[in-house]
Amino acid sequence: MLSFLIGIRPYMSRRDFTVIAFTFACVTVLLDSHELQSATEASRAKLNIAQQVDHDTPPNIIYILADDLGWNDVGWMNRNNENVIKTPNLDHLCREGVNLKSFYTQSVCTPTRAALLTGKYTIHLGLQHSIIQSGHPSGLGTEHETLAEALKKRGYATHMVGKWHLGYYLKKFQPLQRGFDTFKGMLTGAEYYFSHVARCEFPFYDFKGSTSGWGLDWFDQETPVFEDQGLYSTDVMTQRAVEIISSHGLNKSNQPLFLYLSYQAVHGRLQAPQGDIDRFAHVADEERRTYAAMVWKLDEGVGNVTRALREAGLYENSVTVFTTDNGGHPAFGGNNWPLRGQKGTYWEGGIRGTAFVHSPLLEEKGVERFNLMHVVDWFPTLLGLVDRAHEKQEKPSGFAPSVGNSSGSPGLGGDRNSSVDGIDQWAAISRGALPPRYELLHTIDPMGMDSGDPLTGTKQAAIRRGPWKLLLGAPGQNVNQDKWIPPPDWSGQGQEDVLAKIYGGKCEICRFTQENITTGVCLFNIEKDPQERCNLASTELAVVADLLARLEAYNATAVPVQYPGPDDRCDPAQLGHFFGAWGEEN
């Protein structure tokens, strides 16, 4: 066309040539624009196809569980804490994901882990009282399907790294028999971070100075690993997780990956590499300084795992979930300010957990969600995500659709071995759909603070329905765990100076004493009063009656508490000074 214009120029006036040339230019631009638009639409179509393939392919699932990480122990929750607690990797992932601001756990380790892996309230597992001590002949019942077993049926490669704490005295209770293809980590609830030595504290804790009960608690599959002694457990766990991800990526198979990375950090004992402790030399409190270093190593590990996902080509079709297992423990550097209480209690500081989801598959990113969510919800949420992808594919052998609860009041009736108490929350998480949960059971513990017969002991219970939270019986291991504890470096108002100014400043503060330790009732509007400063039990009598009735309904479905006495056969000396199955197989 350009050569044609040049050829006719001598035979035309300047005015006519200018008009034709201008017209040609406009047509050329329009044609180019049309071609560009067509190319863009074609590219967008290809991108949409690629995205559709991702959504239709079962995602890789990375569940990262921190241990005893407090509400005030991550950078994104409390900005005033940035000079003490630094979590740049976690902050970034949360900021580009979905921040779950009303996520709830159980108050201690074992119950949360059991609820997570089964989707069932602990009253339906027999694990509603305390933890499985290393000297307890107990474990998560094999009649309850675990998330790993369910995903394995759906064609997943299943790996676990880190802390188990769901029983080990029989091999059938250990990770490799509960759906995991591989396991590296610890079987008990706590160990030393460098030596990987633990103690069967129950029943040996009374023998001060005794060498009984000590042994190595560090395994690769079922083999004790002595070679890792001297290496920091957070680093070793991260390294194994990275190796699993890298190997899975190199295989380039279509098999999806489930990695359950259950860090020991930041559970006491307070230990970290000295170089990382020195990084926080400006923190005056020694325990908080070491704790900050432990959090830093946890954050570093999560960053390395995320980087490994990208390098292995798995990131784009992965869902990463990060949660704590319960609130922080102030005696070991943790902090839940401004929430009330601590680990081991059903005050908000013991059970309201830091949590987020990070994934390219999220429809909305960089948002906060305040919908009510409980740890039991992950089971049907993750399986639902997988099953929706499988619906468009040829289903793997042994595949069965997920069994989830669609109501907002789960846990009442039904076969406890085939149904779950959790609710699929993916739509609410990913795109902000109407929250599916209106109610959750925090606990019903018939033993409460007693150590006697669980059928005749005292009761400790807590329930949430809408904005209302009811506590029946002291919600902690003792009546003194009900404080609002500022961080050690806090320079603001103290507990007595932050009395709630809502409800016109007139508040009845809920206190449990030895006199009402089992009978006291407290009621809070958590949406208005997340710090639990205003007890409304004496004025909202109808709400109290309704919630007590709900507790009775749940209690009618509960199974007996599984909390046997200690057994000295747990002594690792009998197995060569390492932990392992010490009971007789049935």
C-alpha positions as CSV (number, residue, x, y, z in Angstrom):
1,M,0.0,0.0,0.0
2,L,2.9,2.4,0.8
3,S,4.5,1.8,-2.6
4,F,1.1,2.4,-4.3
5,L,0.9,5.9,-2.6
6,I,4.4,6.7,-3.7
7,G,3.6,5.6,-7.3
8,I,0.5,7.9,-7.6
9,R,2.0,11.0,-5.9
10,P,3.2,12.6,-9.2
11,Y,-0.4,12.5,-10.7
12,M,-2.2,14.1,-7.8
13,S,-2.6,17.5,-6.2
14,R,-1.0,18.0,-2.8
15,R,-4.5,18.4,-1.2
16,D,-5.9,15.1,-2.7
17,F,-2.8,13.2,-1.8
18,T,-2.9,14.4,1.8
19,V,-6.5,13.3,2.1
20,I,-5.8,9.8,0.7
21,A,-2.6,9.4,2.8
22,F,-4.5,10.4,6.0
23,T,-7.3,7.9,5.1
24,F,-4.7,5.2,4.5
25,A,-3.1,5.9,7.9
26,C,-6.4,5.7,9.8
27,V,-7.3,2.4,8.0
28,T,-3.9,1.0,8.8
29,V,-4.2,1.9,12.5
30,L,-7.7,0.3,12.7
31,L,-6.4,-2.8,11.0
32,D,-3.4,-3.0,13.3
33,S,-5.7,-2.4,16.3
34,H,-8.0,-5.1,15.2
35,E,-5.1,-7.5,14.7
36,L,-3.8,-6.6,18.2
37,Q,-7.2,-7.0,19.7
38,S,-7.6,-10.4,18.1
39,A,-4.1,-11.4,19.3
40,T,-4.9,-10.2,22.7
41,E,-8.2,-12.0,22.8
42,A,-6.5,-15.2,21.6
43,S,-3.8,-14.8,24.3
44,R,-6.5,-14.2,26.9
45,A,-8.4,-17.3,25.7
46,K,-5.2,-19.3,26.0
47,L,-4.6,-17.9,29.5
48,N,-8.2,-18.7,30.5
49,I,-7.7,-22.2,29.2
50,A,-4.5,-22.5,31.3
51,Q,-6.2,-21.1,34.3
52,Q,-9.1,-23.5,33.8
53,V,-6.7,-26.4,33.6
54,D,-5.1,-25.3,36.9
55,H,-8.5,-25.1,38.6
56,D,-9.5,-28.4,37.1
57,T,-6.3,-30.1,38.3
58,P,-6.2,-31.2,41.9
59,P,-4.0,-28.7,43.7
60,N,-0.9,-29.3,45.6
61,I,-1.7,-28.8,49.3
62,I,0.9,-27.4,51.7
63,Y,-0.3,-27.2,55.3
64,I,2.1,-25.4,57.6
65,L,1.3,-25.7,61.3
66,A,3.2,-23.5,63.8
67,D,3.3,-24.6,67.4
68,D,2.2,-22.2,70.2
69,L,2.5,-19.1,68.0
70,G,0.7,-16.3,69.8
71,W,-1.8,-13.7,68.4
72,N,0.9,-10.9,68.9
73,D,3.7,-13.0,67.5
74,V,3.5,-12.2,63.8
75,G,4.2,-9.0,62.0
76,W,0.9,-8.6,60.2
77,M,-1.3,-8.8,63.3
78,N,0.2,-6.0,65.4
79,R,2.3,-3.4,63.7
80,N,3.5,-1.9,67.1
81,N,5.4,-5.2,67.5
82,E,7.6,-4.9,64.4
83,N,10.8,-4.1,66.2
84,V,10.6,-7.3,68.3
85,I,8.9,-9.9,66.1
86,K,9.9,-9.9,62.5
87,T,8.1,-12.2,60.0
88,P,8.8,-10.7,56.5
89,N,8.0,-13.9,54.6
90,L,4.8,-14.7,56.5
91,D,3.8,-11.0,56.2
92,H,4.2,-11.1,52.4
93,L,2.3,-14.4,52.0
94,C,-0.5,-13.2,54.2
95,R,-0.7,-9.8,52.5
96,E,-1.0,-11.5,49.0
97,G,-3.4,-14.1,50.3
98,V,-6.5,-14.2,52.6
99,N,-6.0,-13.3,56.2
100,L,-8.4,-15.3,58.4
101,K,-9.2,-13.0,61.4
102,S,-11.7,-15.3,63.1
103,F,-10.0,-18.7,62.9
104,Y,-10.3,-20.9,66.0
105,T,-8.3,-23.9,67.3
106,Q,-8.4,-26.0,70.4
107,S,-6.5,-24.8,73.4
108,V,-3.5,-27.3,73.3
109,C,-1.6,-29.4,70.9
110,T,-3.1,-32.9,70.6
111,P,-6.8,-31.8,70.4
112,T,-6.1,-29.3,67.6
113,R,-4.0,-31.8,65.5
114,A,-6.7,-34.5,65.9
115,A,-9.5,-32.1,64.9
116,L,-7.4,-30.9,61.9
117,L,-6.6,-34.3,60.5
118,T,-10.2,-35.8,61.0
119,G,-12.5,-32.8,60.6
120,K,-14.2,-33.8,63.9
121,Y,-14.7,-32.1,67.2
122,T,-12.7,-33.7,70.0
123,I,-15.9,-34.8,71.8
124,H,-16.3,-37.2,68.9
125,L,-12.8,-38.5,69.2
126,G,-12.5,-39.0,72.9
127,L,-9.6,-36.4,73.0
128,Q,-11.4,-33.6,74.6
129,H,-9.2,-33.5,77.7
130,S,-5.6,-32.2,77.6
131,I,-2.9,-33.8,75.4
132,I,-1.6,-37.3,74.8
133,Q,1.3,-37.5,77.2
134,S,4.3,-39.6,76.1
135,G,3.5,-42.0,78.9
136,H,-0.1,-42.5,77.9
137,P,-1.1,-45.7,76.1
138,S,-3.3,-43.7,73.8
139,G,-3.7,-42.5,70.3
140,L,-6.0,-41.0,67.6
141,G,-8.4,-43.9,66.9
142,T,-7.8,-45.7,63.7
143,E,-11.6,-45.8,63.0
144,H,-11.3,-42.1,62.1
145,E,-10.1,-41.4,58.6
146,T,-7.3,-38.8,58.5
147,L,-6.8,-36.1,55.9
148,A,-3.7,-37.9,54.6
149,E,-5.7,-41.2,54.2
150,A,-8.5,-39.3,52.3
151,L,-6.1,-37.6,50.0
152,K,-4.1,-40.8,49.4
153,K,-7.4,-42.3,48.1
154,R,-7.6,-39.4,45.8
155,G,-4.3,-40.1,44.2
156,Y,-2.0,-37.8,46.3
157,A,1.5,-38.3,47.4
158,T,1.4,-37.7,51.1
159,H,4.3,-36.5,53.2
160,M,4.7,-35.4,56.8
161,V,7.5,-33.5,58.4
162,G,7.7,-32.4,62.0
163,K,5.7,-32.9,65.2
164,W,3.1,-35.7,65.4
165,H,1.7,-35.8,69.0
166,L,-1.2,-38.0,68.2
167,G,0.0,-41.2,70.0
168,Y,2.8,-43.6,69.2
169,Y,2.7,-46.4,71.8
170,L,1.4,-48.8,69.1
171,K,2.7,-48.6,65.5
172,K,-0.8,-48.3,64.2
173,F,-1.1,-44.9,65.7
174,Q,2.1,-43.5,64.0
175,P,2.2,-41.4,60.9
176,L,3.1,-44.1,58.3
177,Q,0.1,-46.1,59.4
178,R,-2.2,-43.0,59.2
179,G,-1.9,-42.3,55.5
180,F,1.5,-40.7,55.1
181,D,4.0,-42.1,52.5
182,T,6.9,-40.6,54.3
183,F,7.7,-39.1,57.8
184,K,10.6,-37.3,59.3
185,G,10.2,-35.7,62.7
186,M,9.2,-36.3,66.3
187,L,6.5,-38.5,67.8
188,T,6.0,-36.7,71.1
189,G,4.9,-33.2,72.0
190,A,8.2,-31.5,72.8
191,E,12.0,-32.0,72.5
192,Y,15.2,-30.1,72.6
193,Y,15.8,-28.3,69.4
194,F,19.4,-29.3,68.8
195,S,19.8,-32.7,70.5
196,H,16.3,-33.9,69.5
197,V,16.1,-35.6,73.0
198,A,12.8,-35.7,74.8
199,R,11.6,-37.2,78.0
200,C,8.7,-39.6,78.8
201,E,7.7,-37.0,81.4
202,F,4.6,-38.9,82.5
203,P,5.2,-40.8,84.9
204,F,8.9,-39.9,85.3
205,Y,8.5,-36.1,86.0
206,D,8.5,-36.7,89.8
207,F,11.9,-38.2,89.8
208,K,14.0,-35.1,89.9
209,G,17.6,-35.7,88.9
210,S,16.7,-39.1,87.6
211,T,18.0,-40.2,84.2
212,S,14.8,-42.3,83.6
213,G,12.6,-41.4,80.7
214,W,15.1,-39.7,78.4
215,G,15.7,-40.7,74.8
216,L,16.0,-39.6,71.2
217,D,12.8,-38.5,69.5
218,W,13.8,-38.0,65.9
219,F,12.9,-40.4,63.1
220,D,13.2,-40.8,59.3
221,Q,10.3,-43.2,58.5
222,E,10.6,-45.5,61.6
223,T,14.3,-45.3,61.9
224,P,15.9,-43.2,64.7
225,V,18.3,-40.6,63.3
226,F,21.2,-39.8,65.6
227,E,23.2,-38.0,62.8
228,D,21.0,-34.9,63.0
229,Q,22.0,-34.2,66.7
230,G,23.4,-30.7,66.8
231,L,21.3,-29.4,63.9
232,Y,18.4,-27.0,64.7
233,S,15.1,-28.8,64.3
234,T,13.4,-25.9,62.4
235,D,16.2,-26.0,59.8
236,V,16.1,-29.8,59.5
237,M,12.4,-29.8,59.0
238,T,12.6,-27.0,56.4
239,Q,15.4,-28.9,54.6
240,R,13.3,-32.1,54.4
241,A,10.3,-30.2,53.2
242,V,12.3,-28.5,50.4
243,E,13.7,-31.9,49.4
244,I,10.2,-33.3,49.1
245,I,9.0,-30.4,47.0
246,S,12.1,-30.4,44.7
247,S,11.9,-34.2,44.2
248,H,8.2,-34.0,43.4
249,G,8.9,-31.2,40.9
250,L,11.7,-33.2,39.2
251,N,9.5,-36.2,38.7
252,K,7.1,-34.0,36.6
253,S,4.3,-36.4,37.2
254,N,0.6,-35.4,37.4
255,Q,0.3,-36.8,40.9
256,P,-0.6,-33.9,43.3
257,L,1.3,-33.4,46.5
258,F,0.1,-33.1,50.1
259,L,2.8,-31.9,52.5
260,Y,1.9,-31.6,56.2
261,L,4.8,-29.5,57.6
262,S,4.2,-29.4,61.4
263,Y,6.9,-27.3,62.9
264,Q,8.0,-27.7,66.5
265,A,8.6,-24.0,66.5
266,V,7.9,-22.0,68.6
267,H,7.0,-24.4,71.4
268,G,9.2,-24.3,74.5
269,R,12.0,-25.0,75.1
270,L,13.5,-21.6,74.3
271,Q,16.3,-22.4,71.9
272,A,17.7,-20.9,68.7
273,P,21.0,-20.5,66.9
274,Q,23.1,-17.9,68.7
275,G,23.6,-15.8,65.6
276,D,19.9,-15.5,65.2
277,I,19.5,-14.6,68.9
278,D,22.1,-11.8,68.4
279,R,20.0,-10.4,65.6
280,F,17.5,-9.4,68.3
281,A,20.0,-8.0,70.8
282,H,17.9,-4.8,71.1
283,V,15.1,-6.9,72.8
284,A,15.6,-6.4,76.5
285,D,13.7,-9.4,77.8
286,E,15.9,-12.5,77.4
287,E,13.1,-14.9,76.9
288,R,11.3,-12.7,74.4
289,R,14.7,-12.2,72.6
290,T,15.2,-15.9,72.1
291,Y,11.5,-16.4,71.2
292,A,11.9,-13.7,68.5
293,A,14.8,-15.6,67.0
294,M,12.7,-18.8,67.0
295,V,10.0,-17.0,65.2
296,W,12.5,-15.6,62.7
297,K,13.8,-19.1,61.9
298,L,10.2,-20.3,61.4
299,D,9.6,-17.4,59.0
300,E,12.8,-18.1,57.2
301,G,11.7,-21.7,56.8
302,V,8.4,-20.8,55.3
303,G,10.1,-18.5,52.9
304,N,12.4,-21.3,51.8
305,V,9.5,-23.7,51.3
306,T,7.6,-21.1,49.2
307,R,10.8,-20.5,47.1
308,A,11.1,-24.3,46.6
309,L,7.5,-24.5,45.3
310,R,8.3,-21.8,42.7
311,E,11.6,-23.4,41.6
312,A,9.9,-26.8,41.3
313,G,7.1,-25.4,39.1
314,L,4.5,-26.3,41.6
315,Y,3.5,-22.9,43.0
316,E,0.9,-21.9,40.4
317,N,-1.3,-24.9,41.3
318,S,-0.7,-25.0,45.0
319,V,-2.7,-24.0,48.1
320,T,-0.6,-23.0,51.1
321,V,-2.4,-22.9,54.5
322,F,-0.6,-21.5,57.5
323,T,-2.0,-21.7,61.0
324,T,-1.0,-22.0,64.6
325,D,-2.2,-24.9,66.8
326,N,-3.2,-22.7,69.7
327,G,-2.3,-19.4,71.4
328,G,1.1,-18.4,72.7
329,H,2.5,-19.4,76.1
330,P,3.8,-16.3,78.0
331,A,6.0,-18.5,80.2
332,F,8.0,-19.4,77.1
333,G,8.1,-16.0,75.4
334,G,4.8,-16.1,73.6
335,N,2.2,-13.3,73.6
336,N,-1.5,-12.9,72.7
337,W,-2.0,-9.2,73.5
338,P,-4.5,-7.6,73.5
339,L,-6.5,-10.9,73.8
340,R,-7.2,-12.4,77.1
341,G,-5.7,-15.6,78.3
342,Q,-3.0,-18.0,76.9
343,K,-2.3,-21.5,75.6
344,G,-4.3,-24.0,77.7
345,T,-7.3,-21.8,78.1
346,Y,-10.5,-21.1,76.2
347,W,-10.2,-17.4,76.5
348,E,-9.6,-15.9,73.1
349,G,-5.9,-15.7,73.6
350,G,-5.8,-19.5,73.9
351,I,-7.9,-20.4,70.9
352,R,-8.1,-17.5,68.4
353,G,-5.3,-18.3,66.0
354,T,-3.2,-16.5,63.4
355,A,-4.0,-18.1,60.0
356,F,-4.0,-17.3,56.3
357,V,-4.3,-19.0,52.9
358,H,-2.0,-18.2,50.1
359,S,-2.6,-19.4,46.6
360,P,-2.7,-18.3,42.9
361,L,-6.0,-20.2,42.9
362,L,-7.7,-17.7,45.2
363,E,-10.3,-15.6,43.4
364,E,-9.7,-12.6,45.7
365,K,-6.3,-11.8,47.2
366,G,-5.0,-9.3,49.7
367,V,-8.2,-9.4,51.8
368,E,-9.3,-10.1,55.3
369,R,-12.1,-12.5,56.2
370,F,-13.9,-12.3,59.5
371,N,-16.2,-15.3,58.9
372,L,-16.2,-17.8,61.8
373,M,-13.9,-20.8,61.0
374,H,-12.8,-23.7,63.1
375,V,-9.8,-26.0,62.6
376,V,-12.2,-28.9,61.8
377,D,-13.2,-27.0,58.7
378,W,-9.9,-27.7,56.9
379,F,-10.8,-31.4,56.3
380,P,-13.9,-30.8,54.2
381,T,-12.6,-27.5,52.8
382,L,-9.4,-29.1,51.3
383,L,-11.2,-32.3,50.2
384,G,-14.0,-30.3,48.6
385,L,-11.4,-28.3,46.6
386,V,-9.9,-31.6,45.4
387,D,-13.2,-33.3,44.7
388,R,-14.4,-30.5,42.5
389,A,-11.3,-30.8,40.4
390,H,-11.8,-34.6,40.2
391,E,-15.4,-34.2,39.0
392,K,-14.0,-33.0,35.7
393,Q,-11.4,-35.8,35.5
394,E,-11.2,-39.5,35.5
395,K,-11.4,-40.4,39.2
396,P,-8.5,-42.3,40.8
397,S,-9.0,-45.9,42.1
398,G,-10.5,-45.9,45.5
399,F,-11.9,-42.3,45.1
400,A,-14.9,-41.4,47.2
401,P,-16.5,-37.9,47.4
402,S,-15.8,-35.9,50.5
403,V,-18.4,-36.1,53.3
404,G,-18.8,-32.6,54.7
405,N,-21.4,-30.9,56.8
406,S,-23.4,-28.2,54.9
407,S,-25.2,-26.7,57.9
408,G,-24.0,-24.0,60.2
409,S,-24.6,-26.2,63.3
410,P,-22.6,-29.4,62.7
411,G,-21.9,-32.2,65.1
412,L,-25.4,-33.2,66.1
413,G,-26.3,-36.7,65.3
414,G,-25.1,-38.9,62.5
415,D,-22.4,-41.6,62.3
416,R,-19.4,-40.1,63.9
417,N,-17.1,-42.4,61.9
418,S,-18.4,-41.4,58.5
419,S,-19.3,-37.8,58.9
420,V,-17.4,-34.8,59.9
421,D,-18.1,-31.7,62.0
422,G,-16.3,-29.4,59.7
423,I,-17.8,-27.2,56.9
424,D,-16.4,-26.5,53.5
425,Q,-15.3,-22.9,53.6
426,W,-13.5,-22.5,50.3
427,A,-16.1,-20.3,48.6
428,A,-16.1,-17.9,51.7
429,I,-12.3,-17.9,51.8
430,S,-11.7,-17.5,48.1
431,R,-14.3,-15.2,46.9
432,G,-16.0,-13.9,50.0
433,A,-19.2,-15.9,49.6
434,L,-21.8,-16.0,52.4
435,P,-20.0,-17.5,55.5
436,P,-21.4,-21.0,56.0
437,R,-20.6,-21.3,59.7
438,Y,-22.8,-19.6,62.4
439,E,-21.8,-21.8,65.3
440,L,-18.9,-23.7,66.7
441,L,-18.2,-25.8,69.7
442,H,-15.0,-24.8,71.5
443,T,-15.0,-27.6,74.0
444,I,-16.9,-29.9,76.4
445,D,-14.5,-31.5,78.8
446,P,-16.2,-33.5,81.6
447,M,-12.9,-33.8,83.4
448,G,-12.2,-30.1,83.4
449,M,-9.5,-29.4,85.9
450,D,-10.0,-32.8,87.7
451,S,-7.7,-35.7,87.1
452,G,-10.2,-38.2,88.4
453,D,-12.9,-40.3,86.7
454,P,-13.9,-38.5,83.5
455,L,-17.5,-39.6,83.9
456,T,-17.9,-38.1,87.3
457,G,-15.4,-35.2,87.1
458,T,-16.1,-31.5,86.7
459,K,-17.2,-29.9,83.5
460,Q,-15.5,-27.2,81.4
461,A,-17.3,-26.1,78.3
462,A,-17.3,-23.2,75.8
463,I,-19.4,-22.5,72.7
464,R,-19.7,-19.7,70.1
465,R,-23.0,-18.9,68.2
466,G,-23.0,-15.8,66.1
467,P,-21.4,-13.0,68.1
468,W,-22.0,-14.8,71.4
469,K,-19.5,-16.8,73.3
470,L,-20.4,-18.7,76.5
471,L,-18.0,-20.1,79.0
472,L,-19.2,-22.7,81.6
473,G,-16.6,-23.4,84.3
474,A,-13.1,-21.9,84.4
475,P,-11.7,-22.0,80.9
476,G,-8.1,-22.7,81.9
477,Q,-5.8,-25.1,83.6
478,N,-6.1,-22.8,86.7
479,V,-8.0,-19.7,87.6
480,N,-5.0,-17.5,87.3
481,Q,-4.7,-17.8,83.5
482,D,-7.3,-15.2,82.8
483,K,-5.0,-12.2,82.4
484,W,-4.5,-9.7,79.6
485,I,-0.7,-9.9,79.3
486,P,1.1,-7.1,77.4
487,P,4.4,-8.0,75.8
488,P,7.5,-7.5,78.0
489,D,8.5,-4.3,76.1
490,W,5.0,-2.8,76.2
491,S,5.1,0.9,77.1
492,G,1.3,1.6,76.7
493,Q,-1.6,1.0,79.0
494,G,-1.6,-1.9,81.4
495,Q,-4.3,-4.3,82.2
496,E,-6.1,-2.2,84.7
497,D,-5.9,0.9,82.5
498,V,-7.6,-0.7,79.5
499,L,-10.9,-1.5,81.0
500,A,-13.5,-1.6,78.3
501,K,-15.3,1.6,77.4
502,I,-18.0,-0.2,75.4
503,Y,-21.5,-0.5,76.9
504,G,-21.1,2.9,78.4
505,G,-18.1,1.9,80.4
506,K,-20.1,-0.2,82.8
507,C,-18.8,-3.7,82.7
508,E,-18.9,-6.7,84.9
509,I,-15.6,-8.5,84.5
510,C,-15.8,-12.2,84.4
511,R,-13.7,-13.9,87.1
512,F,-13.5,-17.5,88.1
513,T,-12.6,-18.5,91.7
514,Q,-12.2,-21.7,93.6
515,E,-15.8,-21.2,94.6
516,N,-17.3,-21.1,91.1
517,I,-14.6,-22.9,89.2
518,T,-17.0,-25.5,87.8
519,T,-20.3,-23.6,87.9
520,G,-19.5,-20.1,86.8
521,V,-21.0,-18.8,83.6
522,C,-19.7,-15.9,81.5
523,L,-21.1,-14.5,78.3
524,F,-19.4,-12.2,75.8
525,N,-20.3,-10.5,72.6
526,I,-17.0,-11.3,70.8
527,E,-17.8,-9.1,67.8
528,K,-18.0,-6.0,70.0
529,D,-15.7,-7.2,72.8
530,P,-13.0,-9.5,71.5
531,Q,-10.9,-8.9,74.6
532,E,-13.6,-10.5,76.8
533,R,-13.9,-7.6,79.3
534,C,-17.6,-7.3,79.6
535,N,-19.5,-10.3,81.1
536,L,-23.2,-10.0,79.9
537,A,-24.4,-13.3,81.5
538,S,-26.6,-11.4,84.1
539,T,-28.4,-9.3,81.5
540,E,-28.7,-11.6,78.5
541,L,-30.5,-14.5,80.2
542,A,-32.2,-15.7,77.1
543,V,-28.9,-16.0,75.2
544,V,-27.4,-17.9,78.1
545,A,-30.3,-20.3,78.2
546,D,-30.1,-20.9,74.4
547,L,-26.3,-21.6,74.5
548,L,-26.6,-23.9,77.5
549,A,-29.2,-25.9,75.6
550,R,-26.9,-26.1,72.6
551,L,-24.1,-27.5,74.9
552,E,-26.5,-30.1,76.2
553,A,-27.3,-31.1,72.6
554,Y,-23.6,-31.5,71.7
555,N,-22.9,-33.3,74.9
556,A,-25.5,-35.9,74.0
557,T,-23.3,-36.9,71.0
558,A,-20.0,-37.0,72.9
559,V,-18.0,-40.2,73.5
560,P,-16.2,-40.9,76.8
561,V,-12.9,-39.2,77.4
562,Q,-9.8,-41.2,76.4
563,Y,-7.2,-40.3,79.1
564,P,-5.6,-43.3,80.6
565,G,-3.1,-43.3,83.4
566,P,0.7,-43.3,82.9
567,D,2.7,-46.4,81.9
568,D,6.4,-46.7,82.8
569,R,6.9,-48.9,79.8
570,C,7.3,-45.7,77.9
571,D,10.9,-45.4,79.2
572,P,13.1,-45.1,76.0
573,A,15.8,-47.0,77.8
574,Q,13.9,-50.2,77.0
575,L,14.2,-49.5,73.3
576,G,17.9,-48.4,73.1
577,H,17.3,-44.9,74.4
578,F,15.0,-43.7,71.6
579,F,11.2,-43.3,71.5
580,G,9.1,-45.8,69.7
581,A,6.1,-48.2,70.0
582,W,6.3,-49.7,73.5
583,G,2.8,-51.3,73.8
584,E,1.7,-54.7,72.7
585,E,-0.1,-54.8,69.4
586,N,-3.7,-56.1,69.6
